[in-house]
Amino acid sequence: MPLTLRFAARSDVGLVREGNEDSGYAGPYLLAVADGMGGHAAGEVASRAAIDELVNADQLPDGDPIDVLSTAVSAANGRIDDMARADPSRAGMGTTSTALLWNGVQLALGHIGDSRAYLLRDGSLTQITRDHTFVQSLVDDGRITPEDAREHPARSVVTKVLQGQSPIHPDYSIIDVQAGDRLLICSDGLSDVVTDQEIGAALARAHTVDAAADQLIALALGAGAPDNVTAVVGEIVDADAAASADATTASYIVGAAAESIEDAQPSESQHDPEAMRYAPRARRRRRRRWLRPSIAVAAALAVGWAGLTFANGWVRDQYYVGVSNGQVAIYQGVRHELGPVHLSELYAVPGGLPLDALPTVYRHEVGATIAASDLSDAEQVIDTLRLRACRTHQRETTATGNDDSNGDEWLGDEIGFPGLLCAG
């Protein structure tokens, strides 16, 4: 029985973020999600560049689909490198990349980062990617449970992304499929706040891939959507049945990649039946995305001085990890400003952990700030970062043959950062 691929894609900025750094694509042969990072609008640039290159693979593969997908992923990484070199302000930008390439019989999977791919078959959901995150390494080592990982303060710290550096080491595999299978690729804005059980139920009960994508975005928004949310859904169907149902073959492009095209051609693409279609976005996101950073002002206007006092207390209960004078530090409050008013202040610089002592990917995470639910969480994040810095140093020392440490080791003595103690 000949098979074909139905597809849909949706992306939403969420209820907290100001801009969308996710990009997604769904076409007759390619499903892909890229979740950008890097701050200063560089994240959306990186994810858009990745999707732009991956889209070139949206055709029936001529040869091994893994080779075709690997070439596209490498091109995406090279483009990010070129863009970062051309504009120093974008140095360090990166993106996840998870893509499925259909050859009419099987799917080739290429994955780097923490954007997940799932397979739903006969009502059972299986995650077919492994997160490239620090927290996943803790799960693999048996140090924490998968349930603990969902609440871990360092759950957003990725260990592999497309960042323009070489070589890259994505995971590649072939996925065997059958009629009735549904596929999902999503950014962590969905998987972090919606459980696998809820994701599987939404995929199973939706009558169409469009309905499934809509329901998944709605679930994330209902759970608070603190991050951008992107869902790309595919379904393997009987090709004859799909043809008789007059299934569409127009492609979707969503998120940052779609917004850049819409800005450049605001009317042409939406009226051209051959152009890519843009998935609808929830209108409420534009109204509510300012909610959290503006809560103090809203309270003051609504209930006067009493409301302002309440909002001030809420802000002081918030913490995040950032940078102060080159050191990793804990801040109290939220990382926003209301005109001249700063909603956070430096709380502590615990233990003297220099930003430059961290591996590159962690430096950028800290530079963009890492949210914590309370002070204890913030301290755990710093402990985790210190551990990563020490392990990286120890690996480098061993590789150069200079590992003569015994017990506790002062990392700063060897790399120029005094005051950082590594436990042996």
C-alpha positions in Angstrom: 0.0 0.0 0.0 1.5 3.4 -1.0 1.8 5.8 1.8 2.0 9.6 2.0 2.5 12.3 4.7 -0.1 14.7 5.9 1.2 17.6 8.0 0.5 20.8 9.9 2.5 23.3 12.0 1.7 25.9 14.7 3.8 28.3 16.7 3.0 30.8 19.5 5.1 33.3 21.3 3.6 32.1 24.6 2.4 34.2 27.6 5.7 35.6 28.9 8.3 36.1 26.1 8.4 39.3 24.1 9.4 37.6 20.8 9.4 34.2 19.1 12.8 32.5 18.8 11.2 29.3 17.5 10.9 28.4 13.8 9.1 25.5 12.3 8.3 23.9 8.9 6.0 21.2 7.6 6.0 20.1 4.0 5.3 17.0 1.8 8.7 15.5 2.7 10.1 17.5 5.6 9.0 18.2 9.2 11.3 20.4 11.3 11.6 22.6 14.4 14.4 24.9 15.4 14.5 26.6 18.8 16.9 29.5 18.8 19.0 30.9 21.7 21.5 33.6 22.2 19.7 36.8 23.3 19.6 40.2 21.6 17.3 38.8 18.9 20.1 36.4 17.8 18.1 33.3 18.7 15.4 34.0 16.1 18.1 34.7 13.6 19.7 31.3 14.2 16.5 29.3 14.1 15.4 31.1 11.0 18.7 30.3 9.3 18.4 26.6 10.2 14.9 26.3 8.8 16.0 28.2 5.7 18.6 25.6 5.0 16.6 22.6 6.0 13.7 23.5 3.7 16.1 22.8 0.8 15.7 19.1 1.7 11.9 19.1 1.3 11.8 16.9 -1.7 11.9 13.1 -2.4 15.4 12.2 -1.4 17.7 11.0 -4.1 19.7 8.4 -2.3 20.2 7.8 1.5 17.8 10.2 3.3 20.2 10.4 6.3 22.9 11.7 4.0 20.5 14.3 2.5 19.4 15.4 6.0 22.9 15.5 7.3 24.0 17.7 4.4 21.1 20.1 5.2 22.0 20.2 8.9 25.6 20.9 8.2 24.6 23.7 5.8 22.5 25.2 8.6 25.5 25.1 11.0 27.7 26.7 8.4 25.3 29.5 7.7 25.0 30.3 11.4 28.8 30.4 11.6 28.9 32.8 8.6 26.2 35.1 10.1 28.0 35.2 13.5 31.3 36.1 11.8 29.6 38.9 9.8 28.0 40.4 12.9 30.0 40.1 16.2 26.9 40.9 18.2 25.6 37.5 17.2 28.6 35.6 18.4 27.4 32.6 20.4 23.9 32.4 18.9 22.7 28.9 18.3 19.6 26.7 17.8 18.3 23.3 18.3 17.4 21.3 15.1 15.1 18.3 15.0 13.9 17.2 11.6 12.2 14.2 9.9 12.7 13.6 6.2 10.2 11.3 4.4 11.3 9.1 1.4 7.9 7.5 0.8 8.6 4.5 2.9 10.6 5.5 6.0 11.6 8.7 7.9 15.1 9.8 8.5 15.5 11.6 11.8 18.2 14.2 12.5 18.3 15.7 16.0 20.5 18.0 18.0 19.4 19.9 21.2 16.3 19.5 23.2 13.4 19.9 20.7 11.7 16.6 20.8 10.3 14.1 18.3 7.5 11.7 19.3 5.8 8.8 17.5 2.1 7.9 18.3 1.2 4.4 17.2 -2.0 2.5 18.2 -2.6 5.1 21.0 0.9 4.6 22.5 3.3 7.6 22.5 7.1 7.1 22.3 9.8 9.8 22.4 12.1 9.0 19.6 14.8 11.6 20.4 17.1 11.9 23.4 17.4 15.4 24.9 20.9 16.8 24.7 20.8 18.5 28.1 22.7 18.5 31.3 19.6 17.3 33.1 19.2 14.3 30.7 22.8 13.3 31.5 21.8 13.2 35.2 18.9 11.0 34.4 21.1 8.7 32.3 23.6 8.4 35.2 20.7 7.5 37.5 21.3 10.6 39.7 17.8 11.9 39.3 14.5 10.5 38.0 12.7 11.7 34.8 10.1 13.2 37.1 12.8 15.2 39.0 14.1 16.3 35.6 10.9 18.2 34.8 11.4 20.4 37.9 15.2 20.7 37.9 16.4 24.3 37.8 19.0 23.6 35.1 16.6 21.7 32.8 17.0 24.3 30.0 20.8 23.9 29.9 21.6 22.2 26.5 24.8 20.4 25.9 24.7 20.2 22.0 23.2 22.7 19.5 24.0 24.2 16.1 26.3 27.1 16.9 28.5 27.4 13.9 31.3 25.3 15.5 32.7 22.2 13.9 32.5 19.3 14.1 28.9 18.8 15.0 27.4 15.5 16.3 23.7 15.3 15.7 21.9 12.0 16.3 20.7 10.3 13.0 18.4 7.3 12.7 15.8 5.7 10.4 12.2 5.4 11.7 10.0 2.7 10.3 6.4 3.8 10.0 3.0 2.4 9.0 -0.4 3.9 8.1 -2.0 5.6 11.0 1.2 6.7 12.7 1.3 10.3 13.9 4.6 12.2 14.4 5.2 15.3 16.5 8.2 17.6 16.6 8.0 20.3 19.3 10.1 22.9 21.1 10.6 22.6 24.8 8.0 25.2 25.3 5.5 22.4 24.8 7.3 19.4 26.4 8.4 21.3 29.5 4.8 22.3 30.5 2.6 19.5 29.0 3.2 15.9 30.1 3.8 13.1 27.6 0.4 11.6 28.6 -1.4 14.8 27.7 0.6 15.1 24.5 -0.3 11.5 23.5 -4.0 12.0 24.3 -4.2 15.2 22.2 -2.5 13.5 19.2 -4.8 10.5 19.5 -8.1 12.3 19.9 -7.7 15.0 17.2 -9.4 14.1 13.9 -6.9 15.9 11.7 -3.2 17.0 12.0 -4.4 20.7 12.0 -6.7 20.0 15.0 -3.9 18.1 16.8 -1.5 21.0 16.4 -4.1 23.5 17.6 -4.9 21.4 20.7 -1.2 21.1 21.6 -0.6 24.8 21.4 -3.8 25.3 23.5 -2.5 22.9 26.2 0.8 24.8 26.5 -1.1 28.2 26.7 -3.4 26.7 29.4 -0.3 25.6 31.4 1.1 29.1 31.4 3.4 28.9 28.3 6.5 30.6 29.8 8.4 30.0 26.6 7.7 30.0 22.9 5.7 27.0 21.8 6.0 25.2 18.4 4.3 22.0 17.3 4.8 20.3 13.9 2.5 17.3 13.4 2.7 14.7 10.7 0.5 11.6 9.9 1.3 8.6 7.7 -1.8 7.8 5.6 -2.8 5.7 2.6 -1.8 7.7 -0.5 -5.0 6.7 -2.3 -7.2 7.8 0.6 -5.3 11.1 0.9 -5.8 11.8 -2.8 -9.5 11.1 -2.7 -9.9 13.3 0.3 -8.3 16.2 -1.7 -5.6 16.7 0.9 -3.6 19.9 0.6 0.1 19.9 -0.4 0.8 23.5 0.6 3.6 23.8 3.1 3.6 25.5 6.5 6.3 27.8 7.8 5.8 29.2 11.3 7.5 31.2 14.1 10.4 33.5 13.5 11.0 32.2 10.0 7.4 33.0 9.0 7.4 36.5 10.6 10.5 37.5 8.6 8.7 36.5 5.4 5.5 38.2 6.4 7.3 41.4 7.1 9.0 41.3 3.7 5.9 40.3 1.7 2.8 41.2 3.8 0.2 40.5 1.2 1.5 38.5 -1.7 2.3 35.3 0.0 -1.1 35.1 1.8 -3.0 35.4 -1.4 -0.9 33.2 -3.7 -2.3 29.7 -3.7 1.1 28.3 -4.4 2.8 30.1 -1.5 3.5 28.7 1.9 0.6 29.0 4.3 1.0 30.5 7.7 -0.6 28.8 10.6 -3.0 31.0 12.6 -1.7 32.5 15.9 -3.7 32.9 19.0 -4.7 36.6 19.2 -4.5 36.7 23.0 -0.7 36.2 22.9 -0.3 39.8 21.8 -2.5 41.1 24.6 -1.0 39.0 27.4 2.7 38.7 26.7 3.4 41.8 28.8 1.5 40.3 31.8 4.4 39.2 34.0 6.9 42.0 33.5 4.2 44.6 34.0 2.4 43.1 36.9 3.7 45.8 39.4 2.4 48.6 37.3 -1.0 46.9 36.7 -1.4 46.3 40.5 -0.5 49.9 41.3 -3.0 51.3 38.8 -5.7 48.9 39.9 -5.6 49.1 43.7 -3.3 51.9 44.5 -0.7 51.8 47.1 -1.9 48.4 48.6 -1.6 46.8 45.2 1.8 48.2 44.6 2.9 46.8 48.0 1.6 43.4 47.0 3.3 43.5 43.6 6.6 44.5 45.2 6.4 41.6 47.5 5.8 39.2 44.6 8.8 40.6 42.7 11.1 40.2 45.7 10.1 36.5 45.9 11.5 36.0 42.4 15.1 35.0 41.7 17.3 34.3 38.6 20.9 33.6 37.8 22.8 36.1 35.7 26.2 37.9 35.4 27.7 40.6 37.6 31.2 42.0 36.8 32.1 38.8 35.0 30.9 36.6 37.9 27.9 34.3 37.9 25.5 35.9 40.4 22.0 35.6 41.9 19.6 38.4 41.3 16.4 39.0 43.3 13.4 40.2 41.3 12.5 39.8 37.6 14.7 40.7 34.6 12.7 43.7 33.3 12.6 47.4 33.6 9.6 49.8 33.8 11.2 53.0 32.4 13.9 54.0 34.9 12.7 51.5 37.5 14.7 48.2 37.7 12.6 45.2 38.9 15.7 43.3 40.1 18.8 43.8 42.2 22.0 41.9 42.8 21.4 39.5 45.7 24.7 37.6 45.9 27.8 36.4 44.1 28.2 33.0 45.8 31.5 31.3 45.7 33.2 33.4 43.0 32.3 31.5 39.8 33.7 33.4 36.8 31.5 33.4 33.7 34.6 32.7 31.5 35.2 29.5 33.5 32.1 27.9 32.0 31.8 26.0 28.8 30.6 28.2 25.9 27.0 27.0 25.8 26.6 27.6 29.5 28.0 31.1 29.3 25.3 32.0 26.8 22.6 30.5 29.0 23.8 32.5 32.0 24.2 35.6 29.8 20.5 35.3 28.8 19.7 34.5 32.5 18.3 31.3 34.0 15.0 31.6 35.9 14.7 30.0 39.3 11.5 29.4 41.3 13.1 30.5 44.6 16.5 31.3 46.2 17.2 27.6 46.8 16.7 26.8 43.1 19.1 29.7 42.2 21.7 28.3 44.4 21.3 24.8 42.9 21.7 26.3 39.4 25.0 27.8 40.5 26.1 24.5 42.0 25.3 22.8 38.8 27.2 25.3 36.7 30.2 25.1 39.0 30.2 21.3 38.6 30.2 21.7 34.8 33.1 24.2 34.9 35.1 21.9 37.1 34.4 18.8 35.0 35.4 20.6 31.8 38.6 21.8 33.4 39.4 18.4 34.6 38.9 16.9 31.2 41.1 19.5 29.6 43.8 18.9 32.2 43.7 15.2 31.7 43.8 15.6 27.9 47.0 17.7 28.2 48.6 15.3 30.7 48.8 17.8 33.5 46.3 16.2 35.9 48.2 15.9 39.1 45.2 17.0 41.3 44.4 15.2 44.5 41.2 15.9 46.4 40.0 19.5 46.1 41.5 21.5 43.3 41.6 25.3 42.8 40.6 25.7 39.2 41.5 29.4 39.3 45.2 28.7 39.9 45.6 27.1 36.5 43.2 29.1 34.2 43.5 32.6 35.8 40.2 32.6 37.8 41.1 32.7 41.5 38.6 31.6 44.0 36.8 28.7 42.2 37.1 25.4 44.2 36.5 22.1 42.4 35.8 19.2 44.7 37.8 16.1 43.8 
